[in-house]
């Protein structure tokens, strides 16, 4: 056992838990607990968006993508920028009309209470499934550190994250996000430096090997109407269009991200946070893709066999080759990414449960203290659900792509109904619900019945949702005419 490295990791875990718990005294209302009191600076919200947008899936999954492929994943990141323009233009003005706690209050304002419950319920299902995969990803790191996949270790991480999220609410989530994001970026830079030193010939040699293997390619502009084209997840068109639809859905309709935008002091500050986060995201993905490339050259030069599972390549290298203490720091950084995203998900799941289901359906008006106490225990309940889902998320080859594909199935119908809500006036609640059902069923078929890549799921699902709702609204309008 490497006790010094384990000591570094343990000190970090205790320290970040203590830090997050310090925000308990500022949590006096639901506005404090779920929106951070709306007094958090825009740059902190921006870093929190980065932490929520990425996770252990990014830290251990992205190097595996460039190790076995190229830099084509960056095409998706360019789509992220297009999405931010759409969100800031279409969705942000809607969210800042009145005081809102969740994204799904907008759906009630436009359609009615049933669609609010349907969209909120869709988010709860989506985030629980996707976050369960992320929690499972922790087991990859734990198994490397301890040489085993002990569930008790995963439970420890979940419990510590639950503790400071329970105590400090959204304020703790945002500020621990800021700390943990800097830590795992620092860890990546340190590991990049060490890996670089292990490759004889330095950058000229890395460049030569990468060019020979066609691993520096970023853009793939090929376009043809073929099954093969739509099965490639990282072409320019799949990345730009698919990435734009994916991020418009995740940042514009999912409570995990919208909650951060709602925590901004003003619409302008939320917009600054949104665009500022993209710059960090681009740098971050480029950094981890570069690490994967250098690891490819290293294993090729040494003739060593890399781990069979691509997601193990980066964390395994950290633990085996980085100096003692440094390895513990970088592994703590990887766990930081996991805890950061887990805390964000727990708070978002709790806010949606309380604000979109329990509070509107409560027959007795309760005090703010009672709602706050209930919100904390709902957070604990969701922690148990995510841990249980992680237990069944076995035999996943790529946690990053699996998490994105799971999310994209539901994102399509969510984005479609939100677009209907902000861009149309005549579509009613029943038509919107019919559109959501059609979009979800279509994406389930696309996922399990075709070879279409996950980058197209959101576009397909949202198009079917919008098209079906428009058709149904015409039919219902004709019915009203005939009945009138």
C-alpha positions as CSV (number, residue, x, y, z in Angstrom):
1,X,0.0,0.0,0.0
2,X,1.3,3.5,-0.9
3,X,0.5,5.2,2.4
4,X,1.9,8.6,1.4
5,X,-0.3,8.9,-1.7
6,X,-3.3,7.5,0.3
7,X,-2.6,10.1,3.0
8,X,-2.7,12.9,0.4
9,X,-6.0,11.7,-1.0
10,X,-7.5,11.3,2.5
11,X,-6.4,14.8,3.6
12,X,-8.0,16.2,0.4
13,X,-11.3,14.4,1.0
14,X,-11.5,15.6,4.6
15,X,-10.5,19.1,3.7
16,X,-13.0,19.6,0.9
17,X,-15.8,18.1,3.0
18,X,-15.0,20.5,5.9
19,X,-14.8,23.4,3.5
20,X,-18.2,22.6,2.0
21,X,-19.9,22.2,5.4
22,X,-18.8,25.7,6.4
23,X,-21.7,27.2,4.3
24,X,-24.4,25.7,6.5
25,X,-25.0,28.9,8.5
26,X,-25.9,30.8,5.3
27,X,-28.7,28.4,4.4
28,X,-31.8,29.9,5.9
29,X,-34.3,29.5,3.0
30,X,-35.0,27.6,-0.1
31,X,-33.6,30.4,-2.1
32,X,-30.3,30.1,-0.2
33,X,-30.3,26.3,-0.4
34,X,-31.2,25.9,-4.1
35,X,-30.0,29.2,-5.7
36,X,-27.1,30.3,-3.3
37,X,-29.1,33.4,-2.4
38,X,-28.5,34.8,-5.9
39,X,-25.4,36.6,-4.7
40,X,-22.6,34.5,-6.2
41,X,-20.2,36.3,-8.6
42,X,-20.5,35.3,-12.3
43,X,-17.0,33.9,-12.5
44,X,-17.6,31.4,-9.7
45,X,-20.8,30.4,-11.5
46,X,-18.9,30.0,-14.7
47,X,-16.3,27.7,-13.1
48,X,-19.2,25.8,-11.5
49,X,-20.8,25.3,-14.9
50,X,-17.5,23.8,-16.1
51,X,-17.4,21.4,-13.2
52,X,-21.0,20.4,-13.8
53,X,-20.4,20.0,-17.5
54,X,-17.4,17.8,-16.9
55,X,-16.7,15.1,-14.4
56,X,-14.7,11.9,-13.8
57,X,-16.1,10.8,-17.2
58,X,-14.2,13.7,-18.8
59,X,-11.0,13.3,-16.8
60,X,-10.6,9.5,-17.4
61,X,-12.7,9.2,-20.6
62,X,-11.3,12.0,-22.8
63,X,-7.7,10.7,-22.9
64,X,-9.0,7.3,-23.9
65,X,-10.8,8.9,-26.9
66,X,-7.6,10.4,-28.3
67,X,-5.5,7.4,-27.4
68,X,-7.6,5.1,-29.7
69,X,-8.5,7.9,-32.1
70,X,-7.7,11.5,-32.8
71,X,-8.8,15.0,-31.7
72,X,-12.1,14.8,-33.5
73,X,-14.0,15.2,-30.2
74,X,-13.2,18.9,-30.3
75,X,-15.8,19.2,-33.1
76,X,-18.4,18.6,-30.5
77,X,-16.9,21.3,-28.3
78,X,-17.4,23.9,-31.1
79,X,-21.1,22.9,-31.1
80,X,-21.1,23.8,-27.4
81,X,-20.3,27.4,-28.3
82,X,-23.2,27.6,-30.8
83,X,-25.5,26.3,-28.1
84,X,-24.4,29.1,-25.7
85,X,-25.5,31.7,-28.3
86,X,-28.9,30.0,-28.6
87,X,-29.4,29.7,-24.9
88,X,-28.4,33.3,-24.1
89,X,-30.8,34.5,-26.9
90,X,-33.8,32.3,-26.4
91,X,-33.9,30.8,-22.9
92,X,-32.1,33.2,-20.5
93,X,-34.6,36.1,-21.0
94,X,-37.4,33.6,-20.2
95,X,-35.7,32.4,-17.0
96,X,-35.2,35.9,-15.6
97,X,-38.9,36.9,-15.9
98,X,-40.0,36.6,-12.3
99,X,-38.3,34.5,-9.6
100,X,-37.9,30.9,-10.7
101,X,-36.2,28.0,-8.8
102,X,-36.3,25.3,-11.6
103,X,-36.3,25.2,-15.4
104,X,-39.7,23.4,-15.3
105,X,-41.6,26.3,-13.8
106,X,-41.3,27.9,-17.3
107,X,-43.2,24.9,-18.7
108,X,-46.1,25.4,-16.3
109,X,-46.2,29.1,-17.1
110,X,-46.5,28.3,-20.8
111,X,-48.5,25.0,-20.9
112,X,-49.8,24.0,-17.5
113,X,-49.0,21.9,-14.4
114,X,-49.0,18.5,-16.2
115,X,-46.2,19.3,-18.6
116,X,-44.3,20.8,-15.7
117,X,-44.4,17.4,-13.9
118,X,-43.6,15.5,-17.1
119,X,-40.5,17.6,-17.9
120,X,-39.4,17.6,-14.3
121,X,-39.9,13.8,-14.1
122,X,-38.0,13.3,-17.3
123,X,-35.1,15.3,-15.8
124,X,-35.1,13.2,-12.6
125,X,-35.0,10.0,-14.7
126,X,-32.3,11.3,-17.0
127,X,-30.0,12.7,-14.3
128,X,-30.4,9.7,-12.1
129,X,-29.4,7.3,-14.9
130,X,-26.5,9.5,-16.2
131,X,-25.2,10.3,-12.7
132,X,-25.3,6.7,-11.8
133,X,-22.8,6.0,-14.6
134,X,-20.6,8.8,-13.3
135,X,-20.7,7.4,-9.8
136,X,-19.7,4.0,-11.2
137,X,-16.7,5.7,-12.9
138,X,-15.4,6.4,-9.4
139,X,-15.0,2.6,-9.0
140,X,-12.4,2.7,-11.8
141,X,-10.3,5.1,-9.9
142,X,-10.8,3.4,-6.5
143,X,-9.9,0.0,-8.0
144,X,-6.6,1.4,-9.3
145,X,-5.7,3.1,-6.0
146,X,-6.6,0.1,-3.8
147,X,-6.2,-2.7,-6.3
148,X,-9.9,-3.6,-5.8
149,X,-13.4,-2.4,-6.7
150,X,-14.5,-2.1,-3.1
151,X,-18.0,-0.7,-2.9
152,X,-17.2,0.6,0.5
153,X,-14.8,3.1,-1.0
154,X,-17.3,4.3,-3.5
155,X,-19.8,4.6,-0.6
156,X,-17.3,6.7,1.3
157,X,-17.0,9.2,-1.6
158,X,-20.8,9.4,-2.0
159,X,-21.2,9.9,1.8
160,X,-18.7,12.7,2.0
161,X,-20.2,14.5,-0.9
162,X,-23.6,14.1,0.5
163,X,-22.5,15.5,3.8
164,X,-21.3,18.9,2.5
165,X,-24.2,19.1,0.0
166,X,-26.7,18.4,2.8
167,X,-25.1,21.1,4.9
168,X,-24.2,23.9,2.5
169,X,-26.7,23.6,-0.4
170,X,-26.0,25.4,-3.6
171,X,-23.5,27.8,-2.1
172,X,-21.4,24.8,-1.0
173,X,-21.8,23.2,-4.5
174,X,-20.6,26.3,-6.4
175,X,-17.6,27.1,-4.2
176,X,-16.4,23.5,-3.9
177,X,-16.8,23.3,-7.6
178,X,-14.4,26.2,-8.0
179,X,-11.8,24.6,-5.7
180,X,-12.2,21.1,-7.3
181,X,-12.0,22.4,-10.8
182,X,-8.7,24.2,-10.2
183,X,-7.4,21.0,-8.5
184,X,-8.2,18.6,-11.3
185,X,-6.9,21.1,-14.0
186,X,-3.7,21.4,-11.9
187,X,-3.5,17.6,-11.6
188,X,-3.8,17.3,-15.4
189,X,-1.0,19.9,-16.0
190,X,1.3,18.1,-13.6
191,X,0.6,14.7,-15.1
192,X,1.1,16.2,-18.6
193,X,4.5,17.5,-17.6
194,X,5.6,14.1,-16.1
195,X,4.3,12.1,-19.1
196,X,6.1,14.5,-21.5
197,X,9.4,13.9,-19.7
198,X,9.1,10.1,-20.2
199,X,8.9,10.3,-24.0
200,X,12.4,10.3,-25.6
201,X,12.7,13.0,-28.3
202,X,10.2,15.3,-26.7
203,X,7.6,17.2,-28.7
204,X,9.2,16.7,-32.2
205,X,9.0,12.9,-31.8
206,X,5.4,13.1,-30.5
207,X,4.4,15.2,-33.4
208,X,6.1,12.9,-35.9
209,X,4.4,9.8,-34.5
210,X,1.1,11.5,-34.2
211,X,1.2,12.7,-37.8
212,X,2.2,9.2,-39.0
213,X,-0.8,7.8,-37.2
214,X,-3.2,10.6,-38.4
215,X,-3.9,11.4,-34.7
216,X,-3.8,15.2,-35.0
217,X,-6.9,15.5,-37.1
218,X,-9.5,17.7,-35.6
219,X,-12.0,18.3,-38.5
220,X,-13.7,15.7,-40.7
221,X,-15.8,17.6,-43.2
222,X,-17.0,14.5,-45.1
223,X,-20.7,14.5,-45.7
224,X,-22.8,11.9,-47.4
225,X,-26.3,10.4,-46.9
226,X,-25.2,7.0,-45.7
227,X,-25.5,4.8,-42.6
228,X,-21.8,5.0,-42.1
229,X,-21.8,8.8,-42.0
230,X,-24.6,9.0,-39.3
231,X,-22.7,6.3,-37.4
232,X,-19.6,8.4,-37.0
233,X,-20.0,10.5,-33.8
234,X,-17.1,12.9,-34.5
235,X,-17.5,14.3,-38.0
236,X,-17.6,18.1,-38.3
237,X,-21.4,18.1,-38.9
238,X,-22.2,15.6,-36.2
239,X,-20.0,17.5,-33.8
240,X,-21.2,21.0,-34.6
241,X,-24.9,20.2,-35.0
242,X,-25.0,17.4,-32.5
243,X,-22.9,19.3,-29.9
244,X,-25.1,22.4,-30.4
245,X,-28.3,20.5,-29.8
246,X,-26.8,18.5,-26.9
247,X,-25.6,21.6,-25.0
248,X,-28.8,23.6,-25.8
249,X,-30.7,20.8,-24.2
250,X,-28.3,20.2,-21.2
251,X,-27.7,23.9,-20.4
252,X,-31.1,25.3,-21.5
253,X,-33.5,22.7,-20.2
254,X,-31.8,20.5,-17.5
255,X,-32.0,21.7,-13.9
256,X,-28.4,20.7,-13.3
257,X,-27.2,23.6,-15.5
258,X,-30.2,26.0,-15.4
259,X,-30.0,26.1,-11.6
260,X,-26.6,27.7,-11.9
261,X,-27.9,30.2,-14.4
262,X,-30.8,31.1,-12.1
263,X,-28.2,31.6,-9.3
264,X,-26.8,34.6,-11.2
265,X,-27.4,38.1,-9.8
266,X,-28.7,39.3,-13.2
267,X,-29.3,38.0,-16.7
268,X,-26.1,39.7,-17.9
269,X,-24.0,38.0,-15.2
270,X,-25.5,34.6,-16.1
271,X,-24.6,35.2,-19.7
272,X,-21.0,36.1,-18.8
273,X,-20.8,32.9,-16.8
274,X,-22.1,30.8,-19.7
275,X,-19.7,32.1,-22.3
276,X,-16.7,32.3,-19.9
277,X,-17.3,28.6,-19.1
278,X,-16.8,27.7,-22.8
279,X,-13.3,29.0,-22.9
280,X,-12.3,26.8,-19.9
281,X,-14.2,23.8,-21.4
282,X,-12.2,24.1,-24.7
283,X,-8.9,24.4,-22.9
284,X,-9.8,21.5,-20.6
285,X,-10.8,19.1,-23.4
286,X,-7.8,20.0,-25.4
287,X,-5.6,19.3,-22.4
288,X,-7.0,15.8,-21.8
289,X,-6.9,14.9,-25.5
290,X,-3.3,15.9,-25.6
291,X,-2.6,13.7,-22.6
292,X,-4.2,10.8,-24.4
293,X,-2.0,11.4,-27.5
294,X,1.2,11.5,-25.5
295,X,0.2,8.3,-23.7
296,X,-0.3,6.7,-27.1
297,X,3.2,7.7,-28.2
298,X,4.7,6.5,-24.9
299,X,3.1,3.0,-25.1
300,X,4.0,2.7,-28.8
301,X,7.7,3.6,-28.1
302,X,8.1,1.3,-25.0
303,X,6.2,-1.6,-26.5
304,X,4.2,-2.0,-23.3
305,X,0.6,-3.3,-23.5
306,X,-1.8,-0.5,-22.4
307,X,-4.8,-1.4,-20.2
308,X,-7.5,-3.2,-22.2
309,X,-10.2,-0.7,-21.1
310,X,-9.5,2.8,-22.5
311,X,-10.9,4.5,-19.5
312,X,-8.2,3.0,-17.3
313,X,-5.3,4.2,-19.4
314,X,-4.9,7.7,-17.8
315,X,-5.6,6.9,-14.1
316,X,-3.5,3.7,-14.3
317,X,-0.6,5.6,-15.7
318,X,-0.9,8.2,-13.0
319,X,-0.8,5.6,-10.3
320,X,2.0,3.5,-11.8
321,X,4.4,6.2,-13.1
322,X,4.0,9.5,-11.3
323,X,6.2,10.2,-8.3
324,X,4.8,9.4,-4.8
325,X,2.8,12.2,-3.5
326,X,2.2,13.7,-7.0
327,X,0.2,10.5,-7.9
328,X,-1.8,11.0,-4.8
329,X,-2.5,14.6,-5.6
330,X,-3.5,13.9,-9.2
331,X,-5.8,11.0,-8.1
332,X,-7.3,13.3,-5.5
333,X,-8.0,15.7,-8.5
334,X,-9.8,12.9,-10.3
335,X,-11.9,12.2,-7.3
336,X,-12.5,16.0,-7.0
337,X,-14.1,15.9,-10.4
338,X,-16.4,13.1,-9.3
339,X,-17.4,14.8,-6.0
340,X,-18.0,18.1,-7.8
341,X,-20.4,16.7,-10.3
342,X,-22.1,14.4,-7.7
343,X,-22.8,17.3,-5.4
344,X,-24.3,19.4,-8.3
345,X,-26.5,16.5,-9.3
346,X,-27.7,15.9,-5.8
347,X,-28.7,19.5,-5.3
348,X,-30.4,19.7,-8.7
349,X,-32.4,16.5,-8.1
350,X,-33.5,17.7,-4.7
351,X,-34.6,21.1,-6.0
352,X,-36.7,19.6,-8.8
353,X,-38.3,17.1,-6.4
354,X,-39.2,19.8,-3.9
355,X,-40.1,22.7,-6.1
356,X,-41.8,20.8,-9.0
357,X,-43.5,18.0,-7.1
358,X,-43.7,18.2,-3.3
359,X,-44.3,21.9,-2.7
360,X,-46.9,22.4,-5.5
361,X,-48.8,19.2,-4.4
362,X,-48.7,19.9,-0.7
363,X,-52.2,20.4,0.7
364,X,-50.9,22.2,3.9
365,X,-48.7,25.3,3.7
366,X,-45.5,24.7,5.6
367,X,-42.8,27.0,6.9
368,X,-39.6,27.8,5.1
369,X,-37.7,25.9,7.8
370,X,-39.8,22.8,7.2
371,X,-39.3,23.0,3.4
372,X,-35.5,23.4,4.0
373,X,-35.3,20.4,6.3
374,X,-37.2,18.3,3.9
375,X,-35.0,19.4,1.0
376,X,-31.9,18.2,2.9
377,X,-33.3,14.7,3.5
378,X,-34.5,14.5,-0.1
379,X,-30.8,15.1,-1.0
380,X,-29.8,12.1,1.1
381,X,-32.5,10.0,-0.6
382,X,-31.2,10.8,-4.0
383,X,-27.7,9.9,-2.9
384,X,-28.9,6.4,-2.1
385,X,-30.6,6.2,-5.5
386,X,-27.5,7.2,-7.4
387,X,-25.4,4.7,-5.5
388,X,-27.8,1.9,-6.3
389,X,-27.8,2.8,-10.0
390,X,-24.0,2.8,-10.0
391,X,-24.0,-0.8,-8.7
392,X,-25.8,-2.0,-11.9
393,X,-23.7,0.1,-14.3
394,X,-21.2,-2.6,-15.0
395,X,-19.3,-3.6,-18.1
396,X,-19.3,-0.1,-19.6
397,X,-16.5,0.3,-22.2
398,X,-16.5,4.1,-22.3
399,X,-18.0,5.9,-19.4
400,X,-17.9,9.3,-21.2
401,X,-19.7,8.2,-24.3
402,X,-22.1,6.0,-22.3
403,X,-23.1,8.9,-20.1
404,X,-23.6,11.3,-23.0
405,X,-25.6,8.7,-25.0
406,X,-27.9,8.0,-22.0
407,X,-28.5,11.7,-21.5
408,X,-29.1,12.4,-25.2
409,X,-32.0,10.0,-25.4
410,X,-34.1,12.1,-23.0
411,X,-32.5,15.5,-24.0
412,X,-34.3,15.3,-27.4
413,X,-37.8,15.4,-26.1
414,X,-36.9,17.9,-23.4
415,X,-35.3,20.4,-25.8
416,X,-38.2,19.9,-28.2
417,X,-40.9,20.8,-25.7
418,X,-38.9,23.8,-24.4
419,X,-38.6,25.1,-28.0
420,X,-42.3,24.7,-28.4
421,X,-42.8,26.7,-25.2
422,X,-40.7,29.7,-26.1
423,X,-41.2,29.8,-29.9
424,X,-44.9,28.9,-30.4
425,X,-48.1,30.3,-29.1
426,X,-50.8,27.9,-30.4
427,X,-49.5,24.5,-29.2
428,X,-51.3,23.3,-26.1
429,X,-50.4,21.1,-23.2
430,X,-51.8,17.8,-24.6
431,X,-50.0,18.4,-28.0
432,X,-46.8,19.1,-26.2
433,X,-47.1,15.9,-24.1
434,X,-47.8,13.9,-27.2
435,X,-44.7,15.4,-28.9
436,X,-42.5,14.5,-25.9
437,X,-43.8,10.9,-25.9
438,X,-43.1,10.6,-29.6
439,X,-39.6,12.1,-29.3
440,X,-38.7,9.8,-26.4
441,X,-39.9,6.6,-28.2
442,X,-38.1,7.6,-31.4
443,X,-34.8,8.1,-29.6
444,X,-35.2,4.8,-27.8
445,X,-35.6,3.1,-31.2
446,X,-32.7,5.0,-32.6
447,X,-30.5,4.0,-29.6
448,X,-31.3,0.3,-29.6
449,X,-32.5,-0.4,-33.1
450,X,-30.1,1.5,-35.4
451,X,-26.4,2.3,-35.7
452,X,-26.9,6.1,-35.6
453,X,-24.3,7.8,-33.4
454,X,-25.3,9.4,-30.1
455,X,-24.4,12.9,-31.4
456,X,-27.5,12.9,-33.5
457,X,-29.9,11.8,-30.8
458,X,-30.9,15.2,-29.5
459,X,-31.5,16.6,-33.0
460,X,-33.7,13.6,-33.9
461,X,-35.6,13.6,-30.7
462,X,-36.3,17.4,-30.6
463,X,-37.3,17.4,-34.3
464,X,-39.8,14.5,-33.7
465,X,-41.1,16.2,-30.6
466,X,-41.7,19.6,-32.3
467,X,-43.2,18.0,-35.5
468,X,-45.5,15.7,-33.6
469,X,-46.8,18.5,-31.3
470,X,-47.5,20.8,-34.2
471,X,-49.4,18.1,-36.1
472,X,-51.4,17.1,-32.9
473,X,-52.2,20.8,-32.2
474,X,-53.7,21.1,-35.7
475,X,-55.8,18.0,-35.1
476,X,-57.0,19.3,-31.7
477,X,-57.8,22.7,-33.1
478,X,-59.9,21.0,-35.8
479,X,-61.7,19.0,-33.0
480,X,-62.5,22.2,-31.2
481,X,-63.9,23.7,-34.4
482,X,-66.1,20.7,-35.0
483,X,-67.2,20.6,-31.4
484,X,-67.7,24.4,-31.2
